[in-house]
Amino acid sequence: MLDQETARERALEAAEELFHSRGIQAVGTDAVRNASGISLKCLLSILSCAFAQLRIRTVRSRLVDG
């Protein structure tokens, strides 16, 4: 089993390559999962963490701009 950081890097690299070759609108989670070789559960965990970080940044930005 991959550690979280390695899985994250694989997912990001796969997504970047797919976005460039197919366009961002044409790439779904299954394509990223297949290209990266990680499980769907792991990919969803990575995405969940990324969305949580974005929410935190948004809240901080609103507090500062307030």
C-alpha positions as CSV (number, residue, x, y, z in Angstrom):
1,M,0.0,0.0,0.0
2,L,1.2,3.5,-0.9
3,D,1.8,6.1,1.8
4,Q,-0.5,9.2,1.5
5,E,2.2,11.5,0.1
6,T,3.2,9.1,-2.7
7,A,-0.5,8.5,-3.6
8,R,-1.1,12.3,-3.6
9,E,1.9,12.9,-5.9
10,R,0.8,10.1,-8.3
11,A,-2.8,11.5,-8.4
12,L,-1.6,15.0,-9.1
13,E,0.8,13.9,-11.8
14,A,-1.8,11.8,-13.5
15,A,-4.4,14.5,-13.3
16,E,-2.1,17.1,-14.7
17,E,-1.2,14.9,-17.7
18,L,-4.8,14.0,-18.3
19,F,-6.0,17.7,-18.1
20,H,-3.4,18.7,-20.6
21,S,-4.2,15.9,-23.0
22,R,-8.0,15.8,-22.7
23,G,-9.0,19.1,-21.2
24,I,-10.1,19.5,-17.6
25,Q,-13.8,19.1,-18.4
26,A,-13.2,15.7,-20.0
27,V,-11.4,14.1,-17.0
28,G,-13.2,12.3,-14.2
29,T,-12.1,10.6,-11.0
30,D,-12.1,7.2,-12.7
31,A,-9.6,8.4,-15.3
32,V,-7.3,9.9,-12.6
33,R,-7.6,6.7,-10.6
34,N,-6.8,4.4,-13.5
35,A,-3.9,6.6,-14.6
36,S,-2.4,6.9,-11.2
37,G,-2.9,3.3,-10.1
38,I,-4.4,4.3,-6.7
39,S,-7.7,3.1,-5.3
40,L,-10.9,5.1,-5.5
41,K,-11.0,5.3,-1.7
42,C,-7.5,6.8,-1.6
43,L,-8.3,9.3,-4.3
44,L,-11.5,10.4,-2.6
45,S,-9.5,10.8,0.6
46,I,-7.0,13.0,-1.2
47,L,-9.7,15.1,-2.7
48,S,-11.5,15.5,0.6
49,C,-8.3,16.8,2.2
50,A,-7.8,19.2,-0.8
51,F,-11.4,20.6,-0.5
52,A,-11.0,21.0,3.3
53,Q,-7.8,23.1,2.7
54,L,-9.6,25.2,0.1
55,R,-12.5,25.9,2.5
56,I,-10.0,26.9,5.2
57,R,-8.2,29.3,2.8
58,T,-11.6,30.8,1.7
59,V,-12.6,31.4,5.3
60,R,-9.3,33.0,6.2
61,S,-9.4,35.2,3.1
62,R,-12.9,36.4,4.0
63,L,-11.8,37.1,7.6
64,V,-8.9,39.1,6.4
65,D,-10.8,41.0,3.7
66,G,-13.8,41.2,6.0
